[in-house]
Amino acid sequence: MALTALSSFFISNFKWVGPFGPLHLLSVIALFSIGIAWRSARRGDHQTHAWTLLSLVVFALLGAGIFTLLPGRIIHAVLFGG
């Protein structure tokens, strides 16, 4: 997941602020969450580790799904027409 988040910084086809878009915000959140999960695992805090990773997966799927369906995206055109 960290590699995917890092690789997203080379994608710039949906821009909001300069070369950055909503995908980059999700990537920053993902990298931050991975850091929290890693730190809690190293400290032996299994509950925080599990909840952080579960939240990361759920919100990554929801966030990616929402941004995929925005107007102007290919999936939006396929599902809703033109």
C-alpha positions in Angstrom: 0.0 0.0 0.0 2.9 2.3 0.7 4.3 1.8 -2.8 1.0 2.4 -4.3 0.6 5.7 -2.3 4.1 6.8 -3.3 3.6 5.9 -7.0 0.4 8.1 -7.1 2.6 11.2 -6.8 3.6 10.5 -10.4 0.0 10.7 -11.6 -1.2 14.2 -12.4 -4.2 13.9 -14.8 -6.8 15.3 -12.3 -5.4 18.5 -10.9 -6.9 20.8 -8.2 -3.9 22.7 -6.8 -0.9 22.9 -9.1 0.0 19.3 -10.0 -1.9 17.9 -7.1 -5.4 16.5 -6.9 -7.6 14.5 -4.5 -5.7 11.3 -5.2 -2.6 12.9 -3.6 -4.5 13.8 -0.5 -5.5 10.2 -0.1 -1.9 9.2 -0.6 -0.7 11.5 2.2 -3.4 10.1 4.5 -2.5 6.6 3.6 1.2 7.2 4.2 0.5 8.9 7.6 -1.8 5.9 8.6 0.8 3.4 7.6 3.3 5.3 9.9 0.8 5.2 12.8 0.1 1.5 12.2 3.8 0.6 12.1 4.6 2.6 15.2 1.8 1.0 17.2 2.9 -2.5 16.0 6.4 -1.8 17.2 5.1 -0.7 20.6 2.9 -3.8 20.9 -0.4 -1.9 20.7 -2.2 -4.4 18.7 -5.6 -2.8 19.0 -4.5 0.6 17.6 -2.5 -1.2 14.9 -5.6 -3.3 13.8 -8.0 -0.4 13.9 -5.6 1.9 11.9 -5.1 -0.7 9.2 -8.8 -1.5 9.0 -9.7 2.1 8.8 -7.1 2.6 6.1 -8.4 -0.1 3.9 -12.1 0.9 4.3 -11.5 4.6 3.7 -9.1 3.9 0.9 -11.7 1.8 -0.9 -14.5 4.4 -0.3 -12.3 7.3 -1.2 -11.0 5.8 -4.3 -14.5 4.7 -5.3 -15.9 8.2 -4.8 -13.1 9.9 -6.7 -13.4 7.3 -9.5 -17.1 8.2 -10.0 -16.5 12.0 -10.3 -17.6 13.6 -13.6 -14.9 13.7 -16.2 -13.4 10.3 -15.2 -13.6 7.3 -17.5 -15.6 5.1 -15.1 -18.2 7.9 -14.7 -18.6 8.0 -18.5 -18.9 4.2 -18.7 -21.5 3.9 -16.0 -23.5 7.1 -16.5 -22.9 7.8 -20.2 -21.1 10.5 -22.1 
